[in-house]
Amino acid sequence: MVDTVAHVLVPTDGSPLSREALDYAMTVHPTARLTLLHVVDYVEEITVAEALIGFEELHKRATSRAEDLLEREAARASEHDGDVITEFVFGEPSREISDYAADHDVDLVVIGSHGRTGLSRVLLGSVAQRVLQRAPVPVTVIR
């Protein structure tokens, strides 16, 4: 059977489930182009100490962390038969992931679920849940 999925978007935050999502995408779509996307969410990135150092330094540190993460994830994908692209953007994760899928000819999003349940899911929501609602392409959630 021929794989009709040519471009897979794999959002990554370095968590075990995002690594499982990458493994799944490489296994199920071995020749597809993979885009590893990290979204820097300032709300989650900022600490009290970083708030005191100013936006420019915060941006520089967040950029450095994103580049390091994507370098590690790209190394994990080095044996993939298709092209592997890394990108990072700043913004709200579910919106940026959905917008990226819409704007870059993505066929499928493969995303890890953080497995939130109960009250924390109700209060905090889930990036994967919001991507399922917003994405203009099919979404596979890895649990």
C-alpha positions in Angstrom: 0.0 0.0 0.0 1.3 3.4 -0.9 1.5 6.0 1.8 -0.5 9.1 0.7 0.7 11.2 3.5 3.6 13.3 2.2 4.0 15.9 5.0 3.6 15.2 8.7 3.8 17.9 11.3 5.1 16.7 14.7 4.8 19.3 17.4 7.5 18.7 20.0 8.2 19.9 23.5 10.7 17.3 24.5 8.3 15.3 26.6 8.2 11.5 26.4 4.9 11.6 24.6 6.1 14.1 22.0 9.1 11.7 21.4 6.6 8.8 21.0 4.7 10.9 18.5 7.9 11.4 16.5 8.6 7.6 16.7 5.1 6.9 15.5 5.4 9.3 12.6 8.7 7.9 11.5 7.4 4.3 11.7 4.0 4.8 10.0 5.1 7.3 7.4 8.7 6.3 6.7 9.1 8.4 3.6 7.0 11.5 4.5 8.6 14.9 5.0 8.6 15.5 8.8 8.4 19.0 10.3 9.3 19.1 13.9 7.7 22.2 15.3 8.3 23.7 18.8 6.1 26.5 19.9 7.5 28.8 22.6 4.7 29.9 24.8 6.0 32.9 26.8 3.4 32.3 29.5 4.9 28.9 30.2 8.5 29.9 29.5 8.7 32.9 31.9 9.9 32.5 35.4 10.0 35.3 38.0 13.7 35.7 37.5 13.3 35.8 33.8 10.6 38.4 34.1 13.1 40.7 35.7 15.7 40.4 33.0 13.6 41.9 30.3 11.9 40.8 27.1 15.0 40.8 24.9 17.0 38.5 27.2 13.9 36.3 27.7 13.5 36.0 23.9 17.2 35.1 23.5 17.0 32.4 26.2 13.8 30.9 24.8 15.2 30.8 21.3 18.3 29.1 22.6 16.3 26.4 24.4 14.1 25.9 21.4 17.1 25.5 19.1 18.7 23.0 21.5 15.5 21.0 21.8 15.0 20.8 18.0 18.6 19.8 17.5 18.2 16.9 19.8 14.9 15.8 18.2 16.3 16.1 14.7 19.2 13.9 15.8 16.7 11.3 16.9 15.1 11.5 13.4 18.4 11.3 11.5 17.7 7.8 10.2 14.2 8.8 8.8 14.1 8.2 5.0 12.2 11.4 4.3 13.3 15.0 4.8 13.3 16.3 8.4 12.7 20.0 8.9 12.8 21.9 12.2 10.9 25.1 13.0 10.1 27.1 16.1 7.6 29.9 16.5 6.4 32.0 19.4 2.8 32.0 20.4 -0.1 30.0 21.8 0.7 26.3 21.0 -2.6 25.0 19.7 -3.2 28.1 17.5 0.4 28.1 16.1 0.2 24.3 15.4 -3.1 24.6 13.6 -2.0 27.7 11.6 1.3 26.0 10.6 -0.7 23.0 9.3 -2.9 25.3 7.3 -0.1 27.4 5.9 2.5 24.7 5.0 0.7 22.0 3.0 0.6 19.5 6.0 -1.3 16.3 5.5 -1.3 15.1 9.1 -0.5 16.3 12.6 0.9 13.7 15.0 0.9 15.1 18.5 1.5 13.7 22.0 -1.3 14.0 24.5 -0.1 15.0 28.0 -2.7 12.7 29.4 -4.4 15.2 31.6 -7.6 13.9 33.3 -10.3 15.2 35.6 -10.1 18.7 37.0 -6.8 19.7 35.5 -8.0 19.0 32.0 -11.2 21.0 32.6 -9.3 23.9 34.1 -6.2 23.9 31.9 -7.4 22.4 28.7 -5.1 20.4 26.5 -3.0 21.5 23.6 -3.8 18.2 21.8 -7.6 18.7 22.4 -7.5 22.2 21.0 -5.5 21.1 18.0 -8.1 18.4 17.3 -10.7 21.1 17.3 -8.8 23.7 15.2 -6.6 21.8 12.8 -7.6 21.8 9.1 -6.1 18.3 8.6 -6.4 14.9 10.3 -4.7 14.7 13.7 -3.3 11.6 15.4 -3.0 11.8 19.2 -0.4 9.6 20.8 -1.3 8.5 24.4 
